[in-house]
Amino acid sequence: MSLGDRTRALTRRIDAFQQRRRWLAFPAAVWRKLSDDQVGNLTGLLTFYAFVSLFPLLLLLVTVLGFALRHDPALQQWVLRSALADFPVIGDQLRGNIHALGRGPVGLVVGLAGSLLGARGLANAAQNVLNRMWAVPYNRQPGFPWSWLRSYAFIAVVGVGMAVTTLVADLAAGVGSGPLSVGIRVSALLAAVVIGTLTYWLALRLAIAAEVPGRQLWTGAVIGAVGWQILQAVGGYYVTHQLRHASTLYGTFGLVLGLIAWLYLQARVTLYAVEVDVVRARKLWPRSLFPPPVVAGDRKAWDSAMAAQDRAPTTD
């Protein structure tokens, strides 16, 4: 038997082994689905639109805070600092480079409209990416004006959810030391996970077409919320220690580099969580790691991907 034949026999035995064991078959199927959907490209797309949309959204936030809390500048700065705490190291630089729109009525209206239009790019990209991952046929995805309404609702949900989650964590961080403070911090962490789960679920519900039942989105929402908290701890540590010198040395370029890296990590965690939901809900496992031969999970995944390309108008 040649080396090639022995290698193929070994890979088939490994493949058959993982297919017979759910604890291996499920993560293998998620990995295959990530590869099928080219999740690296989708993450890059979301990162780009998140980067482009971030500054209009921050401009809106600063302007609204300027009007709502115009008599309390200290409270303005505290709320803004809490909102930017999601961006380690670069949060202070972002706060220093974002200023409110002019107070003239015409300039304010034009600026707010432009900011909303600029921020809509992220929500539109999220709708396209998530519907593609769920293999929703193109002709069954929300069209105008519902897609626009969903986009603005998506922006509001994500913005408010992130702000409240960060606010809870910020309040807990201000608690002093002692046995009671440990309980308060743990309770605040659990509250942040619950709020994050609800935020994730509602954002996914708004971004994904209604033909995907809402009950199928809960697992991804929980994974996304927990992953978000882990990312805040582990990812924040990495960004703080690896990009602090780049931010100091390269100035604006370091700010851009750190911001893109952070947004990329956030998008990656979100798409991984969604793929787990898709594989679980559509029962896309087991999958073959080294096709051929292919198994039922492979055919089901490929059939749904082909159906998602349908652009013919529906008759119902």
C-alpha positions in Angstrom: 0.0 0.0 0.0 1.4 3.4 -1.0 1.9 6.3 1.3 -1.1 8.1 -0.3 -3.4 5.1 0.3 -2.3 4.8 3.9 -2.9 8.5 4.4 -6.4 8.3 2.9 -7.3 5.3 5.0 -6.1 7.1 8.2 -8.1 10.3 7.4 -11.2 8.2 6.7 -10.9 6.4 10.1 -10.4 9.7 11.9 -13.5 11.1 10.0 -15.6 8.1 10.9 -14.5 8.4 14.5 -15.6 12.0 14.9 -18.9 11.4 13.0 -20.0 8.7 15.5 -19.4 11.0 18.6 -21.6 14.0 19.0 -19.1 15.9 21.3 -16.7 15.8 18.3 -19.2 15.9 15.4 -20.9 19.1 16.5 -17.8 21.3 16.8 -16.5 19.8 13.6 -19.7 20.7 11.8 -19.5 24.2 13.2 -15.9 24.4 11.8 -17.1 23.2 8.4 -19.9 25.7 8.4 -17.5 28.5 9.2 -15.4 27.4 6.3 -18.4 27.1 3.9 -19.6 30.6 4.8 -16.1 32.0 4.5 -16.5 33.6 7.9 -13.2 35.3 7.7 -14.4 37.4 4.8 -17.7 38.1 6.5 -15.8 39.2 9.7 -13.8 41.6 7.6 -16.9 43.0 6.0 -18.5 43.7 9.4 -15.3 45.1 10.8 -15.1 47.6 7.9 -18.7 48.8 8.3 -18.3 48.9 12.1 -15.3 51.1 11.7 -17.0 53.4 9.2 -20.2 53.6 11.4 -18.5 54.1 14.7 -17.6 57.7 14.4 -21.1 58.8 13.2 -22.6 56.9 16.1 -20.2 58.5 18.6 -21.0 61.9 17.1 -24.7 61.2 17.7 -24.0 60.1 21.3 -21.9 63.2 22.1 -24.5 65.5 20.6 -27.4 63.9 22.4 -25.5 64.0 25.7 -24.7 67.7 25.0 -28.4 68.6 24.8 -29.8 66.2 27.4 -27.1 66.9 30.1 -26.1 70.4 29.1 -26.3 71.6 32.7 -24.1 68.8 34.1 -20.8 68.5 32.1 -19.4 66.1 34.7 -22.3 63.6 34.1 -21.8 64.0 30.4 -18.2 62.9 30.7 -19.0 60.0 33.0 -21.6 58.6 30.6 -19.3 59.0 27.6 -16.4 57.4 29.5 -18.6 54.5 30.4 -19.8 54.1 26.8 -16.2 54.1 25.6 -14.9 51.7 28.2 -15.6 48.9 25.7 -12.6 50.0 23.8 -9.4 49.4 25.9 -6.6 51.9 25.6 -8.1 53.6 22.7 -11.3 54.7 24.5 -9.6 57.8 26.0 -8.2 58.8 22.5 -11.7 58.3 21.0 -13.2 60.5 23.6 -10.6 63.2 23.0 -11.3 63.2 19.2 -15.1 63.2 19.1 -16.9 66.6 19.5 -20.6 67.5 19.4 -22.2 68.8 16.3 -22.8 72.5 16.0 -25.8 73.9 17.9 -27.3 75.7 14.9 -30.6 74.1 13.9 -29.8 73.6 10.2 -26.3 72.3 10.8 -27.6 70.1 13.6 -30.4 68.5 11.5 -28.1 67.9 8.6 -25.4 66.5 10.8 -27.7 64.1 12.6 -29.2 62.9 9.3 -25.8 62.3 7.9 -24.7 60.5 11.0 -27.8 58.2 10.9 -27.2 57.4 7.2 -23.5 56.7 7.9 -24.3 54.4 10.9 -26.9 52.5 8.9 -24.1 50.7 6.9 -23.2 48.4 9.9 -26.9 47.4 10.4 -27.4 46.7 6.7 -24.2 44.6 6.6 -25.3 42.7 9.7 -28.6 41.9 8.0 -26.9 40.6 4.8 -24.2 38.6 6.7 -26.6 37.0 9.2 -29.2 36.1 6.6 -26.5 34.5 4.5 -25.3 32.4 7.4 -28.8 31.3 8.1 -29.3 30.5 4.4 -32.4 32.7 4.1 -33.3 33.0 0.4 -32.6 36.4 -1.0 -36.3 36.8 -2.0 -37.5 36.2 1.5 -35.3 38.8 3.2 -36.9 42.1 4.3 -37.0 44.7 1.6 -37.4 48.5 1.7 -38.7 50.1 3.9 -38.7 47.3 6.4 -35.0 46.7 6.1 -34.3 50.4 6.9 -36.6 50.3 9.9 -34.9 47.1 11.1 -31.5 48.7 10.6 -32.3 51.8 12.8 -33.9 49.6 15.4 -30.8 47.4 15.3 -28.6 50.4 15.9 -30.7 51.6 18.8 -30.8 48.1 20.5 -27.1 47.5 20.2 -26.2 51.0 21.3 -28.5 51.0 24.4 -27.6 47.4 25.3 -23.9 48.0 25.2 -24.3 51.3 27.2 -26.4 49.6 29.9 -24.1 46.6 30.1 -21.0 48.8 30.5 -22.8 51.0 33.0 -23.6 48.0 35.2 -19.9 46.9 35.0 -18.7 50.4 35.7 -20.9 50.8 38.8 -19.7 47.5 40.1 -16.0 48.5 39.6 -16.6 51.5 41.8 -17.5 49.3 44.8 -14.8 49.2 47.5 -13.1 46.1 48.8 -14.5 43.6 51.2 -16.7 40.4 51.3 -19.8 42.4 50.3 -18.1 43.9 47.3 -17.3 40.5 45.9 -20.9 39.5 46.0 -21.9 42.8 44.3 -19.3 42.3 41.6 -20.5 38.8 40.9 -24.1 40.0 40.8 -23.2 42.8 38.4 -21.4 40.3 36.2 -24.5 38.1 36.1 -26.7 41.1 35.4 -24.3 42.1 32.6 -24.6 38.7 31.0 -28.4 38.7 31.2 -28.6 42.2 29.7 -26.1 41.2 27.1 -28.1 38.0 26.2 -31.3 40.0 25.8 -29.4 42.6 23.7 -27.9 39.9 21.5 -31.2 38.1 21.0 -33.1 41.3 20.1 -30.3 42.4 17.7 -30.3 39.0 16.0 -34.1 39.0 15.8 -34.0 42.4 14.1 -31.2 41.5 11.7 -32.4 38.0 10.7 -35.5 37.4 8.6 -38.7 36.4 10.4 -38.8 33.0 8.8 -36.1 32.0 11.3 -38.0 31.4 14.6 -36.9 33.5 17.5 -36.5 30.5 19.8 -33.6 29.3 17.6 -31.6 32.4 18.4 -31.3 32.0 22.2 -28.2 29.7 22.2 -26.2 32.1 20.0 -27.4 35.0 22.2 -26.1 33.4 25.4 -22.8 32.4 23.8 -22.4 35.9 22.4 -23.1 37.5 25.7 -20.7 35.3 27.6 -18.1 35.6 24.8 -18.5 39.4 25.1 -17.6 39.4 28.8 -14.6 37.1 28.2 -13.5 39.3 25.4 -13.8 42.3 27.6 -11.4 40.6 30.1 -9.0 38.6 27.9 -9.2 40.7 24.8 -9.0 43.9 26.8 -5.8 42.6 28.4 -4.3 41.7 25.0 -5.2 45.1 23.5 -4.0 46.9 26.5 -0.6 45.2 26.6 0.1 44.7 22.9 -1.2 47.9 21.4 -0.5 50.5 24.1 3.0 51.1 22.7 1.7 51.2 19.1 -0.9 53.7 20.1 1.7 55.9 21.9 4.3 55.6 19.2 2.3 55.9 16.1 -0.4 58.3 17.3 -3.4 58.3 15.0 -2.2 55.2 13.2 -2.0 53.3 16.5 -5.5 54.4 17.3 -6.8 53.1 14.0 -4.9 49.8 14.4 -6.2 49.2 17.9 -9.8 50.1 16.9 -9.8 47.8 13.9 -8.3 44.9 15.9 -10.9 45.3 18.7 -13.8 45.5 16.3 -12.5 42.5 14.4 -12.5 40.4 17.6 -16.0 41.5 18.5 -17.3 40.6 15.1 -15.5 37.2 15.2 -17.1 36.2 18.5 -20.5 37.2 17.3 -20.3 35.2 14.0 -19.0 32.1 15.9 -22.0 32.3 18.2 -24.4 32.6 15.3 -22.8 29.6 13.5 -23.3 27.4 16.6 -27.0 28.4 16.5 -27.3 27.6 12.8 -25.7 24.1 13.1 -27.8 23.3 16.2 -31.1 24.5 14.8 -30.7 23.1 11.3 -29.1 19.8 12.5 -26.1 20.2 10.2 -24.1 17.5 11.8 -22.3 15.2 11.5 -20.2 16.5 8.6 -17.3 14.9 6.7 -14.0 16.5 7.4 -12.3 15.0 4.4 -14.8 14.6 1.6 -15.5 12.5 -0.3 -17.4 10.5 0.8 -20.0 13.0 2.0 -22.7 12.4 4.6 -26.3 13.7 5.1 -25.1 16.8 7.0 -23.0 17.8 4.0 -25.8 17.5 1.6 -28.2 19.4 3.8 -25.7 22.3 4.3 -25.1 22.5 0.5 -28.8 22.3 -0.4 -29.6 25.2 2.0 -26.7 27.3 0.6 -28.0 26.8 -2.9 -31.6 27.7 -1.9 -30.3 30.9 -0.4 -29.4 32.1 -3.8 -33.0 32.2 -5.0 -33.9 35.7 -6.2 -37.1 34.9 -8.0 -40.1 36.9 -6.7 -42.3 35.0 -4.3 -45.9 34.5 -5.3 -47.4 34.3 -1.8 
